[in-house]
């Protein structure tokens, strides 16, 4: 899986997605890969623009939230939202229903470590196509409605910072500008190639846990390095480190190192 999350400052986040026309195995595989990235990053939603693809497609898995119970009506039938998770939406169109707006602190995987209150309508109806191209209508409220609005905004090049009130954005403006600058600088300087060694499963050697390839992908993105090729050996007897090569430096991630990247603990981050 050579996909990775794009950060604010990458121009793809401002691109409106093209309509999905083909519903085939490639779309199913994209959905699976996006869900894996989303889960690895501990998010609850992810839009295609966030992994560099300007198309009308997003995925999500919204947990039940005791403080924000969700009403869910799919194709006219009330049901528990947990029964439709994970959810893949192709060509979604959102319409708001008569309801109050409410504030909720949102995060975004393309804005690591940046959270702020955003006001959104409580109830919506979304029409979309599933992975087989079948059309559906989903009426919902609560956290699910908020997540859908957040992700569909992404598909149209709209970011959660665009929905913030001016005083709210002013509080995080410096962080947002710093992120944008680092992202742009990283894109400009990334001219080398990277070869990743992926493990099919976690290996142990001399009492040390080896990170899987997803860790290397996230480190590479943290260092603003481009992914050029991914090697996935079917069998791996020994493994010592990942080699991440750029035009300027070579980075070595020791197999035995432990810990989390700084943004991996923020809960309920949408895409």
Secondary structure, DSSP 8 states (H G I E B T S, - for coil): -------TT-GGGGS--B-----SHHHHHHHHHHHHHHHHTTBSEEEGGGGT--BSEEEE-----TTS---EEETTEE--GGGG-SEEEEEEEEEE-S--EEEEEEEBTTSTT-EEEEEEESEEEEEEE-TT--EEEEEEEHHHHHHHHHHHHHHTT--GGGGS-HHHHHHHHHHHHHHHHHHHHHHHH--S--EEEE-SS--EETTEE---HHHHHHHHHHTT----EEEE-S--S---EEEEE-SS-EEEEETT-----TTTT-SSBB-
